[in-house]
Structure formats: structure tokens, C-alpha cells
Amino acid sequence: MIQEVIGVGGMGSVYRARDLHFPSVVKLVAVKEMINRAPDPLVRKTIIQNFEREANILATLNHPSIPRVYDYFSEGTRSYLVLEFIHGKDLEVIINETSGFLKEERVLNWAIELCDVLSFLHSHKPDPIIFRDMKPSNVMVDPSDHIILVDFGIAKPFQVGQKGTMIGTEGYSPPEQYRGEAGPLADIYALGATIHHSLSRRDPRLEPPFSFVERPLSKINPAVSIELETILNTALQYNPEDRFQSAESMKEALVAAGRKTGILNRAKSTSVSAQSSSGIKPLWVFQCEDEIRGAPLYHDGSVYIGSYDHNLYSLNAADGKLKWKYATEGGVVTRPAAFENDIFIGSEDQRLHVINTHTGKVNWTYYTEGRVHSSPRIAEGHVFIGSDDRHIHAVNLLTGRAAWRFETAAEVRSTPFVANESVYAGCENGDFLCVDFRGGLKWHFKAKMAVTSSPCEAGGVVYFSSLDGSFYALDARAGWVIWRFRMGKGSISSPHSSEALVFIGSADGNIYAIDAHTSKETWRFKTEHQVSSSPVVYKDALYCGSADGNIYCIEARTGHLRWKFGTKGPITGSPLVYDDIVYIGSTDHFLYTLLA
Amino acid sequence: MKSFFGRLRGKKTKPSIEQVNVKTVPLSDIKPGMDSLRMPRVEPQQLVYGCGLSIGKQREHNEDCLFTFSVIIGGETNNAPLGLFIVADGMGGHQYGEVASSSAVRTMGNYLLKRLHNYLINPAAGVEEPLQEMMRAAITEAQRAVTQAAPGSGTTLTAALVLGHQMTIGHVGDSRAYSILTDGRVEALTRDHSLVKRLEELGQISSEEAAGHPQRNVLYRALGQGEVLEPDIFTSQFPQPGYLLLCSDGLWSVLPDDNLGNLVIGAPNLNSACQNLIAAANDAGGPDNISVVLIQLLG
């Protein structure tokens, strides 16, 4: 009695059924239906003969990880196989349902069981049985966490002979299988691929074939032991002769690895400690009277930094000695800008201050009608700055007068970016604006939440993040969305574009590197807290702070940590790297200088 | 400022030892500067194209399919030129190949034009959905259509959605998109999803071995094949001054990149360029169906 369809495959359907030979108990069976599509009657007959021969073999197998075959029969163009019904879920479902990575211990136990069953099949007499189709969706995990291998190659003969341009399950199969040679070592490779998928969450069908070695497991899932990774590398070798020569020897290696890492002894595993920050000493530090939330500027031998203590400091870049300080009447949370002998800085006292670099005395100030959390941007003879007064201001550099003010629907805390005769900035209501040099709107885009992030432009594309959790790439001329990248949480970090990659921090604690063309994640680096700081790239390294108090130096291409340096407070400001020196302010009141 | 310029000058006049013995390219071979290549200003900005299709010399059926669409709304309209161009190479033998390629192309064209319809009427509303997500959804639709219309068959698909200066390319299989610049540089923008190409990338076989490999037609990704499909989707700037070429393997498998460049640049217009490309492929044996779309962005 057929109860329901539980799966549909390329060859036909799988049904759950109740065996009526046992009327007093509910005995469930799986019935696999295969439709014979061959047009030629002779071919059709051969297919049925092959099917019956394989069903016969399968029926003789007795192993806890192989479903029992109860019956088989053919009717017209359809053939049926009646099998033990397996309770549980297949491994692909388990991988997809698990958030985060599966535990190595659990996967290791499955891997050992899979080696057992492969070993059983491969030593079958007179001929070894090759499973041929090892992949997560063919591995069932029962409620007591044991595995059962389903979907034997029995269906193979029912595949219509395909011409030229097709192949079967991509991703898990070894190179030789594509040449039509599948021996026991092909199953070893596919087992390696299946375990790799389980631990990395990277579906090999979405990756180029045979690229496992290019995707070392530890890079994707750092929790995986080096021992297990080594075993997978051996199993996934391109040439069969370089792999484990039997499922038995792979099992031995797995067991040995499990003992060594302590997983099989159930001993507590110790995680590899992260690279320590010892040995890194600042060249000099400078203490302000309150938190540093903004970013430093280097200009003509001096470093300029604003602090929440209301001051802008001018320090000698060589030794950190104070040259002068200038007091505004509000907290300074922005980055200064320089033009010739003037330093420009916005303050929560609602003003833009312009200060002489030599004397530290004010040249002129410009009043907005709200607190200034946007940094000044200097271009084309003007300084562009946003304000909580809901305007973008364009101020003439020489006269200090407004050339125009552009009214927005909300506070502008994003720093304007100027390119293509356009000014780009985000607003706290989620608007993203492109304004021309006369102060007229060119286009606007609406994100779902605030755009505090400061945009950057490269190759005709403008990039910014939003508190709505997306990172956007918009056409710089017209404003349509080319792509968006979803992060775990919102972001106020500003992007940095370098060659084909764009980098961004997020409140989910990650620093992301995204391919600018494909919008795919190239790598992510997990810090211990929110990343509000904006990454910068200098030479081949990326520098970024985190609210976990560290400034990180990460290899820009790979996302590998080079070093980190801990401060005593969260870092929300952004670093400056100039002449091989990193300058970073922290909420612990200090400005640090470190060798890049 | 002074010291800055001083440093700048100092750097330039100081000859380094390596520089002394370096042979420079003869002046005449230096690629002409962008200024000399820049075309006269064209108003309004427009996408123009040519196309061509041939059964080739050795096949009995045509299983290729191509699609072109370009719209210009000139004047003070704020519309950037919009174009959609697709090449698909069906496979699966007998009737199924052309069913696969044509249903993929029609479904995709229909899906994308519907989505972009709003933009034509009201450009200020812009395009809300990210172009790459639109492309991905269109390929998923096409995949569904192929699986339904011609089960067991498959098709390649290389599509370019051009909006203003940016082109978003969606790609599955071994048809190709090329950037051809007017200075003669030819670059394949897509990566073939073929087993042989993959072996070549892995250094397992040489490019010569790849060219004559018996399995050079075996794809590891195609529309209509497998439940999981991961298309390559990317956006880059439209080649300017230059051309975007979409073609099936009937063209690129017999014509080296240099020939492609010469035939395109040497032609008086886009349509004769396409005809010349097809003639050259047929002269080289015409082993497979040939389809070509050549696009230029003016202004």
C-alpha cells in the first residue's frame, strides 16, 4: 500500500509504503520505481536483466549500513525495488539544517562507519562492488546517529545513453570516473569529498571540479584538526595511486587521527591558540583626555587626531610630541582633512573648523545647524560635509561660504565621496544620494535602514554598507543596484576598494573581502566583537580595528592573520597607514603607532 | 608643496641601473594612447550590434540560438541605453538540442525584459532589484524551462545585460564572452565549464592536448543538467573603445584569439564583422554550429 512519494529522482520516484504481508503491524518499506525509457526493445530487455542481476547481488548483502532489499519486480516499462525504510535524514539535509559547522567528532564517527561499509563492499566476492555515487544525499543518518548508505548504483542502467556533452553527479566524483573508470579508489575520493562538504559547508557541486586541494579545510573551518585535514588531502588526491589504497587503510588513519586529537578518547580538545600579540610594541603612544572615535590624518610631517575631549591634536609624526592642540566646543568623532596649510575638522559643536597647520590657530569656521558626525571631503575647490541639520554642505575653500546646501530627509553622518562630477553620501533614513556640483539631485537610492557608512567609488561603481545588513554596489552614473551582499548584521563601517576586491566591516564581527565583479565572498575574518572601524589596505595587507579592542593586520588576498595588537578599549575609529606606520586611536584614550 | 615637487623631480631624473640596459618597445609599436582611440562624441549614447548564425559544415542540425535586444530613448530622458544579448548552444542530439537552447533564450529574454520594462517607462524609479540577482533568477527560470521542455537535454548560456556603461554577464557552459579593444587586445571574459578546460587549469594537460582532446565537448555545468546549478555572474565595465563578442564554441574552437580581434577590428561595420567571423570558422572546417553577437557602445 503506497502511502506517499518521498522523493523524485532522474529515473523515477521513491515511495513510502506499508507492507501488507504483515497486516497486524505497521511495516514500512521504501519502493523505488525506475522507468525504462529506452526506445529499442532489445536495449530495454538488457536494462531489465542488468537491474535484476544487481538487485540479486544487493539482496545478498548483509551489513548494518546497507538497507535490506525485500523484493524486486518489473512491470512493462517500470521496474520496482522494495527496500527497508530508513528513518532519519540524509546528510545533505543535516548539513543544510545546521547553522555553523558540524562537530568534527560527529563527522569523524560517520567517516569511520562509511569506511567500514565501503571496505565491506570493496571486498565482496567474486567481484568488488563499487558504490560509484558517494555524496551527502546518499548517506542517511538514523536517529541513533549511525549511517546507512542508500541509492546504490542499481539505477545506473536506466539512464538513457547520453550523447557527447553530459556527465553525472558533478563535484564528488574523482577525475578517473569522468573517463569511465571507477574502481574502489573512486569511492575513496568521493568519501573524502563528502566529508569535506560536511565539515566545510562548501557544496562541491558549486565549485570547479577537483578543486578541493585549493580549498584547504582549515581555511574555511579553522576548528578542524590538522590530522583530519591531512587525511582528506590524501583521499582527495588527483591521481588514484596517491590516495589511500583501501577503505581499510583510510579507516586506520581516521582512527589514529581521532586518538591523536583526543576526539575518540573523548578527552577535551584544546583549540589552537591564536597568534599572540606579544612582541609588538608601539613606536610611540599619545594620550588624549577622552575617547578617540575618529581616524587620524597624516599631513606634512604631522599626525592630526580628534578626540571626544573636544580637541584636535597636532603631533610630530616621528615621536608623537604634541605640536599644538585646538579646542572645539564639542566632541570630535571624525577624520580631519588637509588642504595646503589648513586642517579641516567637524565637531559636535555644529561647526566645521579650519585651522592653520603651523600656528594651530583658527582661520575660519563654518556653521551648520546640527552636530557634525561626517568628515570633511575636499575636492574641486570646495569642502563637502554632512551634518545632523539634514543637509550636505558644499563650502568654498577660499571664502568659507556655502556654495550650496542640499536638503536631505535625515541626518547625514556619512562622509561625502566626490567623483564623476558628483557628490555621493548616505543618510540616516536609508537614502543614498548622488548630487551634482550645482547642488541638484542626480539620483537617489533607498536602503531599508540608515546609511552611515561613507561610500567609495571604483570603476564606475559606488560601494557602501547599511544598517539593514546589506553591502551595496550601485552604478555610479545612474544609481541602479548592480549587486548586494548580505552580512550577518548591519554595518556603519566604510568600504575600501583595492584591485578586484572590496573590504567592509560589519556588526556581525566579521571583516569581509568581496569580489567586486562577482559579489562573491573571497574571505571573511572573524573578530571577537562588532567592526565599526573601516578597513584600509596598505601594500598587501589590510588593517582594521574591532570593538574587541584589537587592531588587526590581515593578508589582503587570503584573509590570514599576520598580527594583532590589543588596546585597552573598543576600537571604533579607523586606522591610517602611512610610510609603513599604522596609526590607530582607541576608546582607551590612546593613539597608537605600530610598524605595518 | 615645494619639497613634494622636489622629490617628484628627483625620482624622475635619477636613472636606476636596471633602466640603462632595458630594451624598450620601439616607438611605433607602442599602443596608441586612449585619446587617439577615443571616438567622436556620439549623442545619444547607444548600443549597436550585429549578429550571425551558421549551421557549420559538418552538422545536420542547428542547435544554437541567439537573442538580441537593444533600446535607446534619446533626448532629455535620463535613459541609459539598455541591451540584452544571449547566445545558447543546445545539446542532447536530434530534436532536443534546439528545444533546449531556444526555450532557455526565450525564457530568459522574457523574464529580464519584463523586469526592466518599468525602467523604460520611468527611469527615475530606477532598477530596484540588483542586476546580478535578476540575472541569477533569469537563469534559474531558464533552467526550469529547459528541464520541462526537453528533459535529458542541456544547453550552454552566455548572456550580457548592458545598462549604461556596466555589463552584467551570466554564464553557464562553454560559449564565451570576449572583450575586444580597438588596440587589438582580446580577452575572454568567461571561463568554460568544460572538463578539458578544468584539466588544463589544473596543469594536467597542455593547451595543445586540450585542443585535440576527445572529451573537449564534455561540460561539467550546463542548463538542464543536474538539480544544482551555479552560474558565473559578474559585472564589469563595457569594453570601450571596443566591442563585446558573444559566441558559441563553433567559433572559438577553430579561431585563435588574435584572428577574432583582427576580423572584428578590420571590418567596415558590425554586421560584416560577424559574417567574416562565420566565414572564417567555416573555412577552418566548420565542425559545429556557429553563432556570433557583436556589440559596441557608442558615446
HADDOCK unambig.tbl for C-alpha pairs under 7 A between the chains (distance, minus, plus):
assign (segid A and resid 163 and name CA) (segid B and resid 92 and name CA) 6.14 0.50 0.50
assign (segid A and resid 163 and name CA) (segid B and resid 93 and name CA) 6.82 0.50 0.50
assign (segid A and resid 164 and name CA) (segid B and resid 217 and name CA) 6.36 0.50 0.50
assign (segid A and resid 164 and name CA) (segid B and resid 218 and name CA) 6.39 0.50 0.50
assign (segid A and resid 165 and name CA) (segid B and resid 91 and name CA) 6.83 0.50 0.50
assign (segid A and resid 165 and name CA) (segid B and resid 217 and name CA) 5.46 0.50 0.50
assign (segid A and resid 165 and name CA) (segid B and resid 218 and name CA) 4.42 0.50 0.50
assign (segid A and resid 165 and name CA) (segid B and resid 219 and name CA) 5.75 0.50 0.50
assign (segid A and resid 166 and name CA) (segid B and resid 218 and name CA) 5.95 0.50 0.50
assign (segid A and resid 166 and name CA) (segid B and resid 219 and name CA) 6.11 0.50 0.50
assign (segid A and resid 167 and name CA) (segid B and resid 220 and name CA) 6.65 0.50 0.50
assign (segid A and resid 170 and name CA) (segid B and resid 220 and name CA) 6.55 0.50 0.50
assign (segid A and resid 206 and name CA) (segid B and resid 230 and name CA) 5.48 0.50 0.50
assign (segid A and resid 480 and name CA) (segid B and resid 126 and name CA) 5.81 0.50 0.50
assign (segid A and resid 480 and name CA) (segid B and resid 127 and name CA) 5.08 0.50 0.50
assign (segid A and resid 480 and name CA) (segid B and resid 128 and name CA) 6.51 0.50 0.50
assign (segid A and resid 481 and name CA) (segid B and resid 127 and name CA) 6.74 0.50 0.50
assign (segid A and resid 481 and name CA) (segid B and resid 128 and name CA) 6.48 0.50 0.50
assign (segid A and resid 481 and name CA) (segid B and resid 129 and name CA) 6.52 0.50 0.50
assign (segid A and resid 481 and name CA) (segid B and resid 130 and name CA) 4.47 0.50 0.50
assign (segid A and resid 481 and name CA) (segid B and resid 131 and name CA) 6.22 0.50 0.50
assign (segid A and resid 482 and name CA) (segid B and resid 130 and name CA) 4.94 0.50 0.50
assign (segid A and resid 482 and name CA) (segid B and resid 131 and name CA) 4.76 0.50 0.50
assign (segid A and resid 482 and name CA) (segid B and resid 132 and name CA) 5.98 0.50 0.50
assign (segid A and resid 483 and name CA) (segid B and resid 130 and name CA) 4.76 0.50 0.50
assign (segid A and resid 483 and name CA) (segid B and resid 131 and name CA) 6.15 0.50 0.50
assign (segid A and resid 483 and name CA) (segid B and resid 132 and name CA) 5.45 0.50 0.50
assign (segid A and resid 483 and name CA) (segid B and resid 133 and name CA) 6.90 0.50 0.50
assign (segid A and resid 484 and name CA) (segid B and resid 130 and name CA) 6.56 0.50 0.50
assign (segid A and resid 517 and name CA) (segid B and resid 234 and name CA) 4.78 0.50 0.50
assign (segid A and resid 517 and name CA) (segid B and resid 235 and name CA) 4.93 0.50 0.50
assign (segid A and resid 517 and name CA) (segid B and resid 236 and name CA) 6.11 0.50 0.50
assign (segid A and resid 518 and name CA) (segid B and resid 233 and name CA) 5.71 0.50 0.50
assign (segid A and resid 518 and name CA) (segid B and resid 234 and name CA) 4.08 0.50 0.50
assign (segid A and resid 518 and name CA) (segid B and resid 235 and name CA) 6.55 0.50 0.50
